Amino acid sequence: MAFVSGRLGIALAVGFASACATQSLMVKAEREVRAEMARGNHERALKVLRDANGKGFRARDSVAYYMNEGMLLHLTGRYKESNAVFARAQRMSDDLYTKSVSKRVAATFTSDATLDYRGDDHERVLINVVKALNYLRMGENGGALVEARKIDERLKTLSVDRFQKGVYRRDAFASWLMGLLFEMEESWDDARIAYVKALDVYEEDFKRLFGMPVPPYVAEDVARAAVLSGDEVTAERMRARAMPARGVPGATALGADVESMGELLGRNGEVIVIHFNGRAPERGDLYIDCAFRSTAAWSCALEPGGESMVRAAHDLAAFGGTRLRVVFPTQTMYEPQNRDVTLYVGATKAKAHVAHPVARVANKVLGDRMHLIFRDTIVRAVTKTIAAKAAAAAGRAVGDAIGGKKKGWLASLFGAIFGGAASVAMAAVEESDKRSWFTLPARIEVARAIVPPGEHDVELRLPWGAAKRLGRVNVRAGERVVLTHHTTP
């Protein structure tokens, strides 16, 4: 029995070393992809990612891989292929909603990185958002509307799930996009409901949790949809908040005359640019010294506090027990360098406003889970340490059993071998789970310009004067043209 325990320890050690090596390859690929994206070379970034599939990205990482592949396909203009990849990611993520018991048990002896990654809740909602944008870029508004309804279903599930107690339960930008898509299909009542939800979530969740103001165009959207759906109460409430006309020659202030909004869009068209600005947070390792006397009695130098780890009021030396070092995921945040972006559509210009603080949401979501991650990591580390000591004891027993006159020497040798092999298992906890949708931007911005019918050159101008040409579009009266663009860093 002791010999079996020793073999198990050695097998686990080999498996753990392989797992750590695989994650290192994944991290290396992520950094190369980020570097190519920073150079604006999305095609090369896609190739780097695909080359890492099956190497740095294993089967358990498939959802993370497909989310990143789908985003890069969107950025390279392969919208149909992007949606197919995103659909694959969604199917796998939904199937993983109920975790495998065997893999959860295995994670007790390894790390969370050995579990199947299903994506954070905000990532899973953003899959539908980007899929809807793919359909819009392909001119398939019906498909985009289907995704809008799926967004609504997913958000409703988050809001009513009694097990879902996280900070992310509603998404203002996703709700706003739903409203836009419903309005484009002339589903006025659905549009009004979605716009009102977006305004509420911006004012409540997004302002309180993520520190972002309400985009100034949202009240205008609510007012216009209210008028079109015949909701005079909401229209009256929004009149004073609706923003003025956005640079249309000869247009009057819309705040004073909500009814003119629909007429204005009927005579003109609108160009809307969804700007993916900056880069997502980067996951890393935070090492912490701890000590334990048993699986129930342990103390660490740092503990979860808010969105990060804070110094604990414990003296590890006074606590005594066995010392160990554990690691937790941390995120490095990157503020976009292009913080003041302007859309030009012909002679009309419009400022881009932050619509979704993606990086801040990701940071809050991780911070919200940190207490659970902290507890599981400590318990796992203590369990491994105890297992390593047990393996060493088993090795000594084997040495005693077969050693004869040399049993003392063999007991020491086998104890060192078995204990050392099992101790390698501790290395698995020395690397945190770094999987994420890392090709997302730091934030999503929206720039909108109402323009006369006809052909227009579209470009984004960055703070230092650089211009990013988005091409030439033909806008018809009453039509909305939605474009997307990614700027890094």
C-alpha positions as CSV (number, residue, x, y, z in Angstrom):
1,M,0.0,0.0,0.0
2,A,2.8,2.3,0.9
3,F,4.5,1.5,-2.5
4,V,1.3,2.3,-4.3
5,S,1.2,5.7,-2.5
6,G,4.7,6.4,-3.6
7,R,4.0,5.6,-7.2
8,L,0.9,7.8,-7.1
9,G,3.0,10.6,-5.7
10,I,5.5,10.2,-8.5
11,A,2.8,10.1,-11.2
12,L,1.1,13.1,-9.8
13,A,4.4,15.0,-9.7
14,V,5.0,14.3,-13.4
15,G,1.4,15.3,-14.2
16,F,1.7,18.6,-12.3
17,A,5.0,19.5,-13.9
18,S,3.4,18.9,-17.3
19,A,0.4,21.1,-16.3
20,C,2.8,23.9,-15.2
21,A,4.8,23.7,-18.5
22,T,1.6,23.8,-20.5
23,Q,0.3,27.0,-18.8
24,S,3.8,28.6,-19.3
25,L,3.4,28.0,-23.1
26,M,-0.1,29.5,-22.9
27,V,1.2,32.6,-21.1
28,K,4.0,32.9,-23.7
29,A,1.5,32.7,-26.6
30,E,-0.7,35.3,-24.9
31,R,2.2,37.8,-24.6
32,E,3.1,37.3,-28.3
33,V,-0.6,37.8,-29.3
34,R,-0.8,41.0,-27.2
35,A,2.5,42.3,-28.8
36,E,1.1,41.7,-32.3
37,M,-2.2,43.4,-31.4
38,A,-0.3,46.4,-30.1
39,R,1.4,46.7,-33.5
40,G,-2.1,46.5,-35.1
41,N,-1.2,43.2,-36.8
42,H,-4.3,41.2,-36.0
43,E,-3.6,38.6,-38.8
44,R,-0.3,37.8,-37.2
45,A,-1.8,37.7,-33.8
46,L,-4.4,35.1,-35.0
47,K,-1.6,33.0,-36.5
48,V,0.3,33.0,-33.2
49,L,-2.8,32.0,-31.3
50,R,-3.6,29.2,-33.7
51,D,-0.1,27.9,-33.5
52,A,-0.5,27.6,-29.7
53,N,-3.7,25.5,-30.0
54,G,-3.0,22.1,-28.6
55,K,0.2,23.2,-27.1
56,G,-0.2,26.1,-24.7
57,F,-4.0,25.7,-25.0
58,R,-5.3,22.2,-24.0
59,A,-8.8,20.8,-24.1
60,R,-9.6,22.3,-20.7
61,D,-8.7,25.7,-22.1
62,S,-10.9,25.5,-25.1
63,V,-13.5,28.1,-24.1
64,A,-10.7,30.6,-23.4
65,Y,-9.0,29.7,-26.7
66,Y,-12.2,30.1,-28.8
67,M,-13.2,33.4,-27.2
68,N,-9.8,34.8,-28.2
69,E,-9.9,33.3,-31.6
70,G,-13.4,34.6,-32.2
71,M,-12.3,38.1,-31.3
72,L,-9.3,38.1,-33.5
73,L,-11.5,36.8,-36.4
74,H,-13.8,39.7,-35.8
75,L,-10.9,42.2,-35.9
76,T,-9.6,40.7,-39.1
77,G,-13.1,41.1,-40.8
78,R,-14.0,37.3,-40.9
79,Y,-17.3,37.8,-39.3
80,K,-19.0,34.6,-40.3
81,E,-16.1,32.5,-39.1
82,S,-15.9,34.5,-35.9
83,N,-19.5,33.7,-35.1
84,A,-19.0,30.0,-35.8
85,V,-16.1,30.0,-33.3
86,F,-18.0,32.0,-30.7
87,A,-20.9,29.6,-31.0
88,R,-18.5,26.7,-30.3
89,A,-17.3,28.6,-27.2
90,Q,-20.8,29.2,-26.0
91,R,-21.9,25.5,-26.4
92,M,-18.8,24.4,-24.4
93,S,-19.3,27.0,-21.8
94,D,-23.0,26.1,-21.3
95,D,-22.1,22.4,-21.1
96,L,-19.6,23.2,-18.3
97,Y,-22.2,25.0,-16.2
98,T,-22.4,21.8,-14.1
99,K,-18.8,21.0,-13.1
100,S,-17.3,17.6,-13.3
101,V,-17.0,16.0,-9.9
102,S,-13.8,14.1,-10.8
103,K,-12.1,17.2,-12.1
104,R,-13.1,19.2,-9.0
105,V,-11.5,16.5,-6.9
106,A,-8.4,16.6,-9.0
107,A,-8.2,20.3,-8.5
108,T,-7.9,19.7,-4.8
109,F,-4.4,18.2,-5.5
110,T,-3.4,20.5,-8.4
111,S,-4.8,23.9,-9.1
112,D,-7.8,25.7,-10.6
113,A,-5.9,25.8,-13.8
114,T,-6.6,22.0,-14.2
115,L,-10.4,22.7,-14.3
116,D,-12.2,23.3,-17.5
117,Y,-12.5,27.1,-18.1
118,R,-16.0,28.2,-18.8
119,G,-15.4,32.0,-18.8
120,D,-16.5,34.7,-16.4
121,D,-20.1,35.9,-16.6
122,H,-19.3,39.2,-18.2
123,E,-17.2,37.4,-20.8
124,R,-20.1,35.1,-21.7
125,V,-22.4,38.0,-22.2
126,L,-19.8,39.8,-24.4
127,I,-19.7,36.8,-26.7
128,N,-23.3,37.6,-27.7
129,V,-22.4,41.2,-28.0
130,V,-19.6,40.6,-30.4
131,K,-21.7,38.0,-32.3
132,A,-24.4,40.7,-32.7
133,L,-21.8,43.1,-34.1
134,N,-20.6,40.4,-36.5
135,Y,-24.1,40.1,-37.9
136,L,-24.4,43.9,-38.2
137,R,-21.1,44.1,-40.1
138,M,-22.4,41.3,-42.5
139,G,-25.6,43.3,-43.0
140,E,-27.7,40.6,-41.3
141,N,-29.8,42.6,-38.9
142,G,-32.1,39.7,-38.2
143,G,-29.2,37.6,-36.9
144,A,-28.1,40.5,-34.7
145,L,-31.6,40.8,-33.3
146,V,-31.5,37.1,-32.4
147,E,-28.3,37.7,-30.5
148,A,-30.0,40.7,-28.7
149,R,-32.7,38.4,-27.4
150,K,-30.1,35.9,-26.3
151,I,-28.3,38.7,-24.4
152,D,-31.6,39.4,-22.7
153,E,-32.1,35.8,-21.7
154,R,-28.6,35.5,-20.3
155,L,-28.8,38.7,-18.3
156,K,-32.2,37.6,-16.9
157,T,-30.6,34.3,-15.8
158,L,-27.8,36.2,-14.0
159,S,-30.3,38.5,-12.2
160,V,-32.5,35.8,-10.9
161,D,-29.9,33.0,-10.1
162,R,-29.9,32.7,-6.4
163,F,-26.4,31.2,-6.5
164,Q,-25.2,34.3,-8.4
165,K,-24.1,36.8,-5.8
166,G,-21.3,38.5,-7.7
167,V,-20.9,42.2,-8.6
168,Y,-21.7,41.5,-12.2
169,R,-25.4,40.7,-12.7
170,R,-26.5,43.4,-15.2
171,D,-24.8,44.9,-18.2
172,A,-25.6,48.4,-19.3
173,F,-23.8,48.4,-22.6
174,A,-25.4,45.0,-23.6
175,S,-28.8,46.4,-22.7
176,W,-28.1,49.6,-24.8
177,L,-27.0,47.5,-27.8
178,M,-30.2,45.5,-27.5
179,G,-32.2,48.7,-27.6
180,L,-30.4,49.9,-30.7
181,L,-31.0,46.6,-32.5
182,F,-34.7,46.6,-31.5
183,E,-35.0,50.2,-32.7
184,M,-33.3,49.3,-36.0
185,E,-36.0,46.6,-36.5
186,E,-38.7,49.2,-35.5
187,S,-39.7,47.2,-32.4
188,W,-40.3,50.4,-30.5
189,D,-41.6,49.0,-27.3
190,D,-38.8,46.5,-26.9
191,A,-36.3,49.3,-27.7
192,R,-37.8,51.5,-25.0
193,I,-37.6,48.7,-22.4
194,A,-34.0,47.9,-23.3
195,Y,-32.9,51.6,-23.3
196,V,-34.6,52.2,-20.0
197,K,-32.8,49.2,-18.5
198,A,-29.5,50.4,-19.9
199,L,-30.0,53.9,-18.3
200,D,-30.9,52.3,-14.9
201,V,-27.9,50.0,-14.9
202,Y,-25.5,52.8,-16.0
203,E,-26.9,55.0,-13.2
204,E,-26.8,52.3,-10.6
205,D,-24.4,49.4,-11.1
206,F,-21.9,50.9,-13.6
207,K,-21.6,54.2,-11.7
208,R,-21.4,52.7,-8.3
209,L,-19.2,49.6,-9.0
210,F,-17.1,50.8,-11.9
211,G,-17.0,54.6,-11.5
212,M,-18.2,55.5,-15.0
213,P,-20.7,58.2,-15.9
214,V,-23.8,57.6,-18.0
215,P,-23.0,58.1,-21.7
216,P,-24.8,61.3,-22.7
217,Y,-26.7,59.8,-25.6
218,V,-28.6,57.2,-23.6
219,A,-31.3,59.6,-22.3
220,E,-31.9,60.7,-25.9
221,D,-32.3,57.1,-26.9
222,V,-34.8,56.5,-24.1
223,A,-36.8,59.7,-25.0
224,R,-36.9,58.9,-28.7
225,A,-38.0,55.3,-28.1
226,A,-40.6,56.4,-25.7
227,V,-42.1,58.8,-28.2
228,L,-42.1,56.2,-30.9
229,S,-43.7,53.6,-28.6
230,G,-46.3,56.1,-27.3
231,D,-45.0,56.2,-23.8
232,E,-45.6,59.9,-23.0
233,V,-44.7,59.6,-19.3
234,T,-41.2,58.3,-20.0
235,A,-40.8,60.8,-22.9
236,E,-41.7,63.7,-20.7
237,R,-39.3,62.5,-17.9
238,M,-36.4,62.3,-20.4
239,R,-37.0,65.6,-22.3
240,A,-34.7,67.7,-20.0
241,R,-32.0,65.1,-20.1
242,A,-31.8,64.4,-23.8
243,M,-28.5,65.6,-25.3
244,P,-28.6,68.3,-28.1
245,A,-28.3,67.4,-31.8
246,R,-25.0,65.9,-32.7
247,G,-23.5,68.2,-35.3
248,V,-26.2,68.1,-37.9
249,P,-26.3,71.3,-40.0
250,G,-29.5,73.2,-39.3
251,A,-30.7,70.9,-36.6
252,T,-32.3,72.3,-33.4
253,A,-31.5,71.2,-29.8
254,L,-33.1,67.9,-29.3
255,G,-33.5,68.3,-25.6
256,A,-36.2,70.9,-26.1
257,D,-38.0,69.0,-28.7
258,V,-37.9,65.2,-28.3
259,E,-40.4,64.7,-31.1
260,S,-37.8,66.0,-33.6
261,M,-35.4,63.2,-32.9
262,G,-37.3,60.6,-34.9
263,E,-37.8,63.1,-37.7
264,L,-34.2,64.0,-37.7
265,L,-33.1,60.4,-38.1
266,G,-35.8,59.9,-40.7
267,R,-34.3,62.7,-42.9
268,N,-30.7,61.7,-42.2
269,G,-28.7,58.6,-41.4
270,E,-26.4,57.8,-38.5
271,V,-22.9,56.3,-38.3
272,I,-22.2,54.5,-35.1
273,V,-18.6,53.4,-34.4
274,I,-18.0,50.8,-31.6
275,H,-14.4,51.5,-30.6
276,F,-12.5,48.7,-28.9
277,N,-9.9,50.8,-27.0
278,G,-6.8,49.5,-25.3
279,R,-6.0,46.1,-23.9
280,A,-7.5,43.8,-21.4
281,P,-5.9,43.2,-17.9
282,E,-3.0,40.7,-17.8
283,R,-3.1,37.9,-15.3
284,G,-0.1,37.3,-13.1
285,D,1.0,35.6,-9.9
286,L,1.0,37.1,-6.4
287,Y,3.0,35.0,-3.9
288,I,2.0,35.0,-0.2
289,D,3.7,33.4,2.8
290,C,1.4,31.3,5.1
291,A,1.7,28.9,8.0
292,F,-0.6,26.2,9.2
293,R,-1.1,23.9,12.2
294,S,-3.9,21.9,10.6
295,T,-6.3,22.0,7.7
296,A,-8.5,24.2,9.9
297,A,-5.9,26.4,11.5
298,W,-3.8,28.6,9.2
299,S,-2.6,32.2,8.8
300,C,-1.2,34.2,6.0
301,A,0.7,37.5,5.6
302,L,-1.9,38.9,3.1
303,E,-5.6,38.4,2.9
304,P,-8.4,39.4,0.4
305,G,-9.5,43.0,0.8
306,G,-11.6,44.8,-1.8
307,E,-10.3,44.1,-5.2
308,S,-6.8,43.1,-4.1
309,M,-4.8,41.5,-1.2
310,V,-4.1,43.5,1.9
311,R,-1.7,43.0,4.8
312,A,-3.1,40.8,7.5
313,A,-2.8,41.6,11.2
314,H,-1.0,38.2,11.9
315,D,2.5,37.4,13.1
316,L,3.4,34.2,11.2
317,A,6.4,33.6,13.5
318,A,4.2,33.7,16.6
319,F,1.6,31.6,14.9
320,G,4.1,28.7,14.4
321,G,3.2,25.6,12.5
322,T,4.5,24.6,9.0
323,R,5.5,27.4,6.7
324,L,4.5,27.4,3.0
325,R,4.2,29.8,0.1
326,V,1.1,30.0,-2.0
327,V,0.1,32.0,-5.1
328,F,-3.0,33.8,-6.2
329,P,-4.0,35.4,-9.5
330,T,-3.5,39.2,-9.9
331,Q,-4.3,41.5,-12.7
332,T,-2.2,44.3,-14.2
333,M,-4.5,47.0,-15.5
334,Y,-3.6,49.1,-18.6
335,E,-5.3,52.4,-19.1
336,P,-5.8,53.2,-22.8
337,Q,-3.3,55.8,-24.2
338,N,-6.0,57.1,-26.6
339,R,-8.3,58.6,-24.0
340,D,-9.9,61.3,-26.2
341,V,-11.0,59.9,-29.5
342,T,-13.1,61.8,-32.0
343,L,-15.2,60.4,-34.9
344,Y,-15.2,62.2,-38.2
345,V,-17.8,61.4,-40.8
346,G,-17.2,63.8,-43.6
347,A,-17.5,67.2,-42.1
348,T,-19.4,66.0,-39.0
349,K,-17.5,65.1,-35.9
350,A,-18.6,63.4,-32.6
351,K,-16.8,62.5,-29.4
352,A,-16.4,58.9,-28.4
353,H,-17.9,58.1,-25.0
354,V,-17.0,55.2,-22.7
355,A,-19.8,52.7,-22.9
356,H,-18.4,49.6,-21.2
357,P,-15.4,49.7,-18.8
358,V,-14.4,46.1,-19.7
359,A,-11.1,46.1,-17.7
360,R,-12.7,47.5,-14.6
361,V,-15.5,44.9,-14.8
362,A,-13.0,42.1,-15.1
363,N,-11.0,43.4,-12.1
364,K,-14.1,43.7,-10.0
365,V,-15.3,40.2,-11.0
366,L,-11.9,38.7,-10.0
367,G,-11.8,40.7,-6.8
368,D,-15.3,39.5,-6.0
369,R,-14.2,35.9,-6.3
370,M,-10.9,36.3,-4.4
371,H,-12.2,35.2,-1.0
372,L,-13.3,31.8,-2.5
373,I,-10.0,31.5,-4.5
374,F,-8.1,32.4,-1.3
375,R,-9.8,29.7,0.8
376,D,-9.5,27.0,-1.8
377,T,-5.9,27.8,-2.5
378,I,-4.9,27.6,1.2
379,V,-6.8,24.4,1.7
380,R,-5.2,22.9,-1.4
381,A,-1.7,23.9,-0.3
382,V,-2.2,22.5,3.2
383,T,-3.5,19.2,1.7
384,K,-0.5,18.9,-0.6
385,T,1.9,19.5,2.3
386,I,0.2,16.9,4.4
387,A,0.2,14.5,1.4
388,A,4.0,15.1,0.9
389,K,4.7,14.3,4.5
390,A,2.6,11.2,4.3
391,A,4.4,10.1,1.1
392,A,7.7,10.5,2.9
393,A,6.5,8.4,5.8
394,A,5.3,5.8,3.3
395,G,8.7,5.8,1.6
396,R,10.4,5.2,4.9
397,A,8.1,2.3,5.6
398,V,9.0,0.7,2.3
399,G,12.7,1.1,3.0
400,D,12.2,-0.5,6.4
401,A,10.2,-3.4,4.8
402,I,12.8,-4.3,2.1
403,G,16.0,-3.0,3.7
404,G,17.1,-5.9,5.9
405,K,20.4,-4.8,7.6
406,K,20.4,-1.6,5.6
407,K,16.8,-0.7,6.4
408,G,17.7,2.5,8.3
409,W,19.7,3.8,5.3
410,L,17.0,2.7,2.8
411,A,14.2,4.1,4.9
412,S,15.9,7.5,4.7
413,L,16.5,7.2,1.0
414,F,13.0,6.0,0.1
415,G,11.5,8.7,2.4
416,A,13.5,11.3,0.6
417,I,12.5,10.0,-2.8
418,F,8.8,9.5,-2.1
419,G,8.6,12.8,-0.1
420,G,10.5,14.7,-2.8
421,A,8.3,13.3,-5.6
422,A,5.2,14.2,-3.7
423,S,6.6,17.6,-2.9
424,V,6.9,18.4,-6.6
425,A,3.1,18.4,-6.4
426,M,3.4,21.6,-4.4
427,A,4.8,23.3,-7.5
428,A,1.4,23.1,-9.1
429,V,0.1,25.7,-6.5
430,E,3.0,27.9,-7.4
431,E,1.2,29.1,-10.6
432,S,-2.2,30.6,-10.6
433,D,-5.0,30.2,-13.2
434,K,-4.2,32.9,-15.8
435,R,-6.8,32.0,-18.4
436,S,-9.0,34.8,-19.6
437,W,-10.5,36.5,-22.7
438,F,-7.3,38.6,-23.1
439,T,-8.1,40.0,-26.6
440,L,-10.9,42.1,-25.2
441,P,-10.2,45.8,-25.0
442,A,-9.7,47.8,-21.8
443,R,-13.0,49.6,-22.6
444,I,-15.6,49.8,-25.3
445,E,-16.5,53.3,-26.6
446,V,-19.3,54.5,-28.7
447,A,-19.1,57.5,-31.1
448,R,-22.3,58.5,-33.1
449,A,-22.7,61.1,-35.9
450,I,-26.0,62.0,-37.6
451,V,-25.2,62.8,-41.2
452,P,-27.0,63.6,-44.4
453,P,-27.7,60.8,-46.9
454,G,-24.8,60.0,-49.2
455,E,-21.3,58.7,-49.2
456,H,-19.0,59.7,-46.4
457,D,-15.4,59.1,-45.4
458,V,-15.1,57.8,-41.8
459,E,-12.1,58.1,-39.6
460,L,-11.2,58.1,-35.9
461,R,-8.7,60.8,-34.8
462,L,-6.6,60.1,-31.8
463,P,-5.3,62.7,-29.2
464,W,-2.0,63.3,-30.9
465,G,-3.5,63.9,-34.3
466,A,-3.1,60.4,-35.8
467,A,-6.1,59.3,-38.0
468,K,-7.4,55.8,-38.4
469,R,-9.4,55.5,-41.6
470,L,-12.4,53.2,-41.4
471,G,-13.3,53.5,-45.0
472,R,-16.1,55.1,-47.0
473,V,-19.7,54.3,-46.2
474,N,-23.0,55.0,-48.1
475,V,-25.7,56.2,-45.7
476,R,-29.3,56.2,-46.6
477,A,-32.0,58.3,-44.9
478,G,-33.3,56.6,-41.8
479,E,-30.5,54.1,-41.8
480,R,-27.9,53.3,-39.2
481,V,-24.5,52.1,-40.2
482,V,-22.5,50.3,-37.4
483,L,-18.7,50.0,-37.7
484,T,-16.2,48.5,-35.3
485,H,-12.5,49.4,-34.8
486,H,-9.8,48.3,-32.4
487,T,-7.0,50.6,-31.2
488,T,-4.1,49.4,-29.1
489,P,-2.4,50.4,-26.8
